[in-house]
């Protein structure tokens, strides 16, 4: 029996129609267990070809943390993409795929000793840092490696800010570049992160302005920099259309051309932008209830086993399976399956009313879902299916 979903015009504007209909056709042919994450391989390939296209001298390193499923990493490896990692676990997966060390960098400013030992033995040679202690660690475990300093930049307009935990201001960064040179490392660049899901294009303006000041200060200190790592942050469509990758990159490329030497090597670390809008979570309605004048809808994926980003403010769009011929909607509080009252995904969401056992599709859910997921309360982590 063909499934019937309430697809609206907005849905087809948020993600490619080809991705949406590929998933719908798959669901008509296959009887899958839920929750499952369907990833459109064609869309992933399109995003890989797009990212970096409009920035000269750029290399792209997929942020493995966004979705570390081995099927996705194998697919990206076959496309000869670079990878950005932070841990021995991520390195272990790439090692099993025989990814060359030249295509791996590590931009976590604070790394475990175990990871550094394994990274050194594997031949990884590019690391970020933002403290003197990290310089000492790198000097001991990965002597003479290439390092780039993490600069603190504003994250306003980013739905998942990253400016508090890492990064230093210009004066401290300049001193740390000099200290890395004293410890016989090779300080060759600067990195920053404008925040994940950054919808404010001017964050890149401010970040590059600060990076230029530091670049000049390093040169006055006798340190010639050659690398600028602009991190990630490219946004995707969740509930509305956002600034495009092309617009961001053309803007960034123009700023780079004006501020930095023409032969500066540029590293980009997309994660969400590679897999986010290629993924659709397929979940099942397991319950409905009326509580304190609120309609509650319970599904088999929640905060703990796949939708942790909803806690930080990420809002998703939903497509409901329904055989009822009605255009009416209710306002729902959507909750996950666990016994924890924290497991609430969203509130006041207008959706047609589904029946128990109907499917709900959660759009743009390819990134930071399975990677955050746990089996809390015994509920399963979504199975990832590359289609």
N, C-alpha and C positions, 0 to 999 in steps of 0.2 A: 504494500500500500504506500502510495506517495504521501510524504509528509506535507502539511500545510503550515507555512509560517507567515506571520504578519509583517512582511517586509515593507517598510515605509521609504519614502523618497529620501529622507535624511540618512537612513542606513546606507544607501547606495552612494551617498556623497561623502561618507566618512571613510570608507574603505573601498578599494577597487571592486567594481562589479564582478570582475573575473574571479577574484578571491571568494567573494560571497557565494556566487553560483557554483564554483568548484566545490565548496563545502556542502552546499545544499544537494548537489548531485551525489556527492560521496555518502551523505546520510541516507539518501534514497536507496543506494546500492548496498551499503554495509550496515550490519547490525552491531553497533559499538557499545561498549560499556561506558557509562559515565561515572565521574567526570573524565573527559578526554580533551586534550588540546590538539586541534588540527592546525597544522602549519602548511601554508601554501608555498611550495618550493619555488614556483615561478615568481611569486612576489618577492621572496628573499633574494633571488638572483637579480631581479630588477633593482632592488635597493642597493645591492652590492655594486652594481654597475653605475648607479647614480651618485653614491657618496664618494666625495673626493674629485668628481669629474670637473668641478668648476674652481678648484684650488690648485694652482701650479705647484709642482715639486712635492706633491702630497703622497703619503702612504697611509693606508687604512688598516687599523688593527681592531678587530671585533672584540668588544668587552665581554669576555666569556661569562661573567656573572649574570648578564641579562637573560641568558638561557643556555645552560651548559649541557643540554641533552646531546648525547654522543652522535645521534643521527644528524642533528643540525650542524655540529662541529665537523663531522665528516663531509657533509655537503659543502660547507664553507671552505674546508681544506682542499677539496677537489677544485674549488674556484681560485685556489692559491691566495686566499685572504690571509692577512696577518692577524695575530691574536694578542690581546692584552689580558694578563692574568695577575692574580694576587696570592695564590696559595699552592701548596704542594698537591692538593686535590685537583685543581684545574690543570696544573702541569702534568699530572698523571694521565689525565684524559688525552691531552695533546700528545704526550709521549706515546700512548698506545696507538695513535694515528700517525706516528712518525713525522710530526710537524718539525721542519727544520728550525733550529734555534734562532736563525737570522730573522724568522718571521714571528718571533715572540718578544714582547716587552712587558715590563711590570711597572705599573704606575701607582701602586699602593705605596704611600710614603712611609708606612711602618710595616715591615715584613718580619715574619718569624725566622728564627735562626735555622730551623729545619728547612723552610722554603729556600732560604739563601744558599744553603749547602747543596740542595738538589738543583737549584737554578744554575749555580756555578758549574756543577758537574755536567749539566746538560748543555752548557755553552751559551746561556742567555747573557747578554752583555749591555742591556739598556734598563736602567732603574731610575725611578723618581725618589726624591727624599725631601724632607723639610725640617730636619733637626740635626744637631751635631752628633747625637748618639747614633743616628742612622748612618752618618758618614763613617763613624768608627766601625759599625757592623759591616758595612760594605767593604771598607778597607781591609778588614780581617778575612772575610769569607769570599769576596769577589774582587780581589785586588786589581787595580788598574781598569776597572769597568767604566763604561760611559754612564754619566748621571745627569739628571735634569731636575732643577729645583721647582718645587710646587709653590706657586704664588697665590696668595689669597685674593679673590676677586668677588665683586657683588653677585648675588644670586637672585635678586629681585625679579619676579616674573617667572621663576622656575617653580613648577608644582612639587618638586622634590629637591629642596635646597641641599647643597653639599659644602657650604662655606665655613661651617663651624669647626668641624673635626680636623680638617687638614689645611695646610697652607700658611705662609708667613708673609709679612709685609716687605716692602722693597728693601729697606735697610738691612733687615735680618737676612733676607734672601741673598743680598750681595755679599754679606759676611760668610754665609754658608757656602757660596760658590768658591770663595777664596779658601775656606777651610777644606773643602773637598780637594782642591788643588794641592794644598799642603800635605794631605794624606795620600797623595799619589793616585787619586782617582782622576778621571777625565771629565770635568764639568763642561758640558757642551751645549746645554740648553735650558729652556724654561717650559714649564707646563702650568696649566690652570684648568679649572672646570667651572663653567658658568651655571651649573646646576642641571639636574636631570629634568627632561620635559620642559626645556626653556622656551617660552613663547615670547620673550622680550629680546628682540634682535639687537638692542642697544647694549646688552650685557657684553657682547663680543667687542663693541667699541671700547668700553671701559677697560675690559681685560687686556686688549691689545695696547691701549695707551699705557697701562701700568707695566706691561711686559717690555715695551719700548724703553721706558725710563730705566728699568732694571738692566736691559740689554746694554744701554749706553754706560751705566755705572760699572758693569762687568768689564767693558772695554777699557774704561779708565783705570781699572784695577789690573789690566794686563791679561784679561781672560777673553779670548775670542769665541763667541758663541756661534753655533751653526744650525741649531735645531730649535724649533718651536712646536711644542705639543699642545694643541688647542682642546684636548680632551673630547668629551662627548656633549650631550645636551640637546642634540637635534630632536625636536618634538614630533609626535604623531597625532593623528586625529582620534580623540576619544568621544567627546560629545559635541564637538564643534571643529570647524576647519581652522588650522593654525598655519603659521608662516612656513613656507616650503623650504626644503633642503636647498633647492636651487637659489632661492632668494638669500638665504643665510650665506651660502658659499660665495656667491658673487659679491656680496657685501664684504665678507671676510677677505676674499682675494684682493679686492680693491684696497682695503686697509693694509694688508700685508705689503702690497706693492708700494704703497706710499711710505711705510714706516721701516721696513726691514730690507736687508740686502736681498738682491734678486735671486741668489742661489741658496737662500735659507731653506732647509728641509722642514717640511710640515708633516707632523703626525696627527692623525685623527682617530678617536677611539669611540666609535658609535656602538651602542648596544641596542637600546630601545628602537632606534631608527632602522635597524637591520631586520629585526624579527617581530616587532610589536604589532604592526598592522597586517602582518602576514598570518597572525594567529587568531583563532576563534575557539573559545572554550565552549564545549558542549556539556550542559548540565541538565539534570532532571529535577522537576518539581516534586518534592517529597512531602509537602504539607502546606496548609493554609489555615489562618486563624484570624479572629477578630478580637483585638485586645485594646481596651481603653480608647475606643473610637479610632483605632488604627487597624488597617488591613495588613496582615503579615504574610509574606511569601517565603517559604523555606525551600532551599535548593541543596544539592549534594556537593557543592563546593562553597567554601567560605573563607573567612579571613585566615584561618590557620592552614588550610590545605590548598591555597592557591591565590587568594585575593588580598594578600597582606597590604598591598599598596593602597587599598581603599581606606586603610586607617590613616594614611598620610595625606589623603585628600584627592587621590585619583578617582575620577568618576568614569564609569563605563556606560556603554550603550547596549541595549538588550533587544533581541528579537525573540518573540514568543511563538511557540507552536500552538496553534489553536484551530479547531474545526468549527468554532462558533462564528456564525455570520453576523458579527456585530462590530461597530466602530467605536463603541463606548470603552472607556478606560477607567481604571481605579488608580488611586494613589497608594503605592505599596511601600512598606518597609521590607527590604530584602535581607534575609538572614541565611547564614550557613547552617550546616547540620550538627555542629557540636553542641555539647551541653553548657558551654560557656556563654554568658550573656554579652561578652565582648564581641562575639561572632556576628556582628551586624555589618553588612556590606554597604548598604545605601538606604536612604530614607526619602520618602515623598517622590517615588519614581512612578511616572504615569505609564501603565502597561495594560493591555487587554488581559482579561482574567483567563489564566490557563486552568486546565484540569490537573489533578494529581497524575503523575507519570508523563505529562507533556515535557518536551524539551524546551530549554531556553538557551539561546546562543549569546555569548558575551563577546562583543567585538573588540578588536585591538588588544587582545590579551596574550600575545605571544611573548612578551617580555616581563620579567620580574614576577612571574606567577609560579611556575614549577620550581624556579630557583629559590624562592622564599618558602616553599611549601614544606610542611611537616605532616606526620601521621598522628598528630594530636587527637586524642580520643578514639584512635583506631580508624579514622577515616582516611581513605586512600588519596595519595597524590595523583593528580591527573596524568594519565598516560599520554605521552606525546606521539602524535602520528604525523609523519611528513608525507604530504600528498602532492 
